[in-house]
Amino acid sequence: MDSATSEVPSLRTPLSDAAETGLKIVIVGGFGAGKTTLVRSVSEIRPLNTEEVMTQAGVGVDETHQVASKTTTTVAFDFGRISLSRSMVLYLFGAPGQERFWFLWDRLFSGTLGAVVLVDTRRMDDSWYAIDRLEHHRTPFVVAVNRFDDEPERYSLDEIRQALALPEHVPLVDCDARVRSSGKDVLIALVDHLYEMSLAQQAAQTPQAQ
C-alpha cells in the first residue's frame, strides 16, 4: 500500500480558546489494518503516536501474516484532533491492534461517543474481537474497509457484511486510510449514524398520539 496518495493538511492550527465540548472517537481493528495511518491522515495537528520499531522479541507473538512489510507497531494509542467548530472538537484515539494490548481497549472505550472498526480483508478474522467488544459496551460504530493494493481478492461490501455477520443497521463503507478526504468520509458516516440513532431514540421516547 503506497503512501504517495496521502494528503497532509496544509495548515495545522492550535486549539481555539472558545473550544468547550470535546467528543471522543476510537478507531479499532486488527494489527496492521491502518489505524495509525487513518489518525495521521485526518488529524489537524501532528498526531501523538506511540509507535515502536518491531524487533525479534515480537516474533511468534505478533501475527505478521500478510503484513510482513510492517516495521513499526503502536504500543499504547494514537491521538489526533479535528475542530468541528469554534466550540466543538473531535478527539481521535487509535487503539493498538495486537492481542497482547487488547487489555487497553476497555479503558479507551470509556466516554466514547462512537467508534470506527477498520477492516483489512487480508486478515478479516482480526476484526471480530473489535466488533464483539464494541457490542459488549453498547458503543455505536461503523465499519470501514481499508482497501490495500495487494488484496488477494476484492470482496464486495455485501460479502464482507456477511463474513462479519454485521447487522443491516451498522454502516459499512470503503475507504483508503492514506487519503484525508476518504478518512473524513468515514467519520462523517459515523456522525450520520449517531445522528440517526439519536433521532430513533427520541422517537421511541415520544408518547404516541391516541
Sequence and secondary structure as in RCSB ss.txt:
>XXXX:A:sequence
MDSATSEVPSLRTPLSDAAETGLKIVIVGGFGAGKTTLVRSVSEIRPLNTEEVMTQAGVGVDETHQVASKTTTTV
AFDFGRISLSRSMVLYLFGAPGQERFWFLWDRLFSGTLGAVVLVDTRRMDDSWYAIDRLEHHRTPFVVAVNRFDD
EPERYSLDEIRQALALPEHVPLVDCDARVRSSGKDVLIALVDHLYEMSLAQQAAQTPQAQ
>XXXX:A:secstr
  STT    S      TT  EEEEEEEEESTTSSHHHHHHHH SS  B  EEE  GGGTTTS  TT TT  EEES
S EEEEEESSSSEEEEEEE   SGGGGGGHHHHHTT SEEEEEE GGGGGGHHHHHHHHHHHT  EEEEEE  TT
 SS   HHHHHHHHT  TTS EEEE TT HHHHHHHHHHHHHHHHHHHHHHHHHHS    
